[in-house]
């Protein structure tokens, strides 16, 4: 599987409309990839909390509409990272969207663990309540978002639903860069999945520096690719047989005696 990670910056003096144009140019430069992935809340800018209500959109809004065109033009799956979604009741969510090569929505995931530490996300956004895995031509793909990395029970729920690849869009600060590296590696080894983790870069509102360091980690814990701290498009080719190979050779998941219950995560995403 040929993957491109778009490690995008969201400077506070750039409008969301201008950023969508610039993001589209970076996505275009990833032509040839089968899966293109963007970071968390890149259009609004994660740390632009006051802008969330104004930048919130539905799943037929400007970000998804632009993404549909990118997917069709490249003939690739495009994981849009996440956006501030407004539902019919007016609630706001941190929603990840995976688009198929024909531009249709293949999967959505509303971030379950909204962040409260030095952040207003938990104040402004509603936690998601569903967990599911997308059946794609690239195999079964699950999604978590940023802070979800710290909750292994959610990841085990994805594995129980068949995930072999998990995409993680994030806006992880540079101050905790080593936590980012540790958790992305740990989840890959622990759950025996390929982790595709795409972080934001640059400095956002409030002077918060993002860690960048987007990375791909295989089930052995091997880092297949890792970006620097600045804006870039990182490419990597993944041997998709690696998950089955590792699970057969070292059957940790088959040896579980006390499986984590995922009964609380009812329903399914799109």
N, C-alpha and C positions, 0 to 999 in steps of 0.2 A: 504494500500500500504506500503510495507516494503522498506525503503529508507536507503542508506548508503552514507554519505558525506565524501569524501576523502580529508581531509585538508592537502594538500601536501606542502612541502617546496621546493624551487628551489635555493639551494646554488650556488654561482657563480663559485665555483671550481669543480662543477659536470657537466659532459657533458650531452647533451640532450639524447644521446643514453643510458648512464648509468641511467639517470632519468627515461626513459621509462621502463627500467627493474625494477627499484625500485617501480615505480608507479604500474606496473603490479602486484607486490607482495602485495601491499596494496589493490588493487582491489580484488585480490584473497581472501584476508582476509575478504572481504565483502560478501562472498558467502552466499546465502540465501536471499539477498536483491533482490527486483524486479526492483529497479532503483538505479544505482550507479552514483554519480556525482563528477567531479573533478573541480579544480579552473581555473581561467583565465590564458592563456598563460604559463602554468606550464612547458612545454617542453623547450621553449626558455628562460623562466624567464622574467616576465613582464618588469623589469627595466634593462634588458640587451639590450638596444636599438640598440647598434652597431651590435648586433648579428642578428637582425631581417632579413636582406637580406640573410644571410647565412643559417639561420634556417627556412626560409619560405619553405613551401611545398604545394603540391596540395592535393586534397581530396583522392588521392590514395597513399599518401606518408607514411612515417614510423609511424607517430602518429596514423592516422586513421587505418592503417593496423594492428598495435598492438591492437588498441581498438576493431576492428572487432573480433579478436581472443578472447579478454577478454569477449565480449558480448556472443559469441557462447559458450565459456567454462562455463560461469556462467548461461547461459540461461536467461539473464536479459537485460533490457535496460541500456545502458551505455551512460551517457552524458559526453563527453570528455572535458567538460569545453570549452576552446577555444584554437586555434592555429593560428600561423601566416600563412595565406593562400596566395599563389601566383596564380593569375589567368592567363589565356592564354595571356593576354596583358601585363603581368609583374607587374600588380598592386598588392599591399599587403593589406590584410584585417585582422581584428581580427575576426575570424570566429568560432562560436560555432557549435558543431556537436553532434547530438543525434543518437545513433546507436540502432537498434532493436535487440531483442534476437538472431536473425539469422545472425547478423553481417551487415545487410544492413543499409544504411543511411536513417533514418526516418525523419530527419529534419536538416536544417542548418539555421544559423542566422549570418549575418555580422553586427557587432556592429555599430549602427547608430551614437552614440555620442562618438567620439574618444576624448581622454582626452589631454588637452594642459597644464594644470597648473602643473609646476614642472615635466613635462613629455614630451617626444618627440613622443608620440604616434600619435598626430595630424599631426606632421610633416612627419612621415614615413608611416602612414597607411591611406587608403581610407575609408571614411565613407560608411556604408551600406545604402541601399535605400529601402529595402523591409521588410515587417512585415507579419508574418504568424503564424499559430498555427498547431501543429502536432496532428493528430487523432491517438491515440495509444490505446493499450489494457488497459492502466492505466488511460484513459480519455484524454481530450484535454489539451495538454501541450504547453505553450508558453515559450519563452526565451528572456531575456535581458542580458546585460553584464555590471557589475560594474557601471561605471559612469551613465549608463542609469537609475539607481535608482533615479537620481535627476530630471527626466523628466516625470512627471505623464501622460502627453498626450500620450506618447508612450505606457505606461501601459494600458491606457483606450482603445487604439487601439487594444491591445491584447484581452481585455475583449470583445470588440465589435466583435472580430473574434472567440469568444467562449472559451477563455482560462479559466480554473478553477484551474490549477496549473501553476506557473511560476518559472522556474529555473534561478538562477542568479549566474554564475561563476564570481569570482572577484579576484583582487589583490589590496585590500583596505589597505592602510597604517595604522599602529597602531596610528599614530598622530590624525587620524579622526575616531577612533573606535566608538565613541558615535554617530557620524553621520550615520555610518553603521547600528548600532542597530536601530536608529530612522527611517531611510528610509525603512529598510526591514519591520519593524512593520507597518509603515504608509502605505506603498503600499499594504500590506496584508489587512488592515482594509478598506482603501479607495476603493480598487478594488474588495473586497470580494473574494479573492483568497487565496490559500495556496502558500506561498513563500518558496522556497527551495534555500537558499543562501549559496554558498560554497566559502569560501575565502582561499587565500594562507596563509601559515605560514612561520615563520623563517625570516632570513635577506637575502635580495637580493643585487645585484650589486649596488654599491654606498652607501652601508650601510643602505639601507632603510628597516626598520622593518615592517613586515606585521602584520595585526591585528588578523589574525585567526578569532575566534569567529563565525565560521560557524553556521548557525541557521535555524530552520524551524518555521514559524509563521503561525497560522491559521487565518481565516477571522475575528474572534473576537479579534485578537491581542494577543492571547495566544501563548507564546513561548513554543513550544512542545519539543524542544531540542536546546542546545547551546553548542558548543565546547569551549575548552580553547584556549590559544594563541599558543600552540605548534602543531607539526604535530600529527594527530590522524585520526582514522576512527570513525565517529559518526553515530550510528544507531538510527532509529526512525520508528515507525509504525504510519501511518496517516489514520484516518477514512475519506475515500473519500466522504462520504455523507455530510460532514460538510459544504461544499460550498453551496450545494442546500438548506440545512437546514437554513443557515444564510441568504441567499438571499430571502428565502420565509418568514422568521420571521421578517427580517428587510430590506425591499425592497428598499434600497437606489438607486440602479441602475435603477430600474423601475420608480423612481420618477424624473429622470433627465428631465429638460426642455430645457437645452442648451447643447446637446451632443457635445463633442469635435470632430471636423472633423479630419478624418485620411486619407483624400483624397491624401495627399502627399506621403503616403506609398503605392505605387502601386506594383503589382506583388506579388509573393509568393516565399518562400524558398522551398527547397526540402522536 
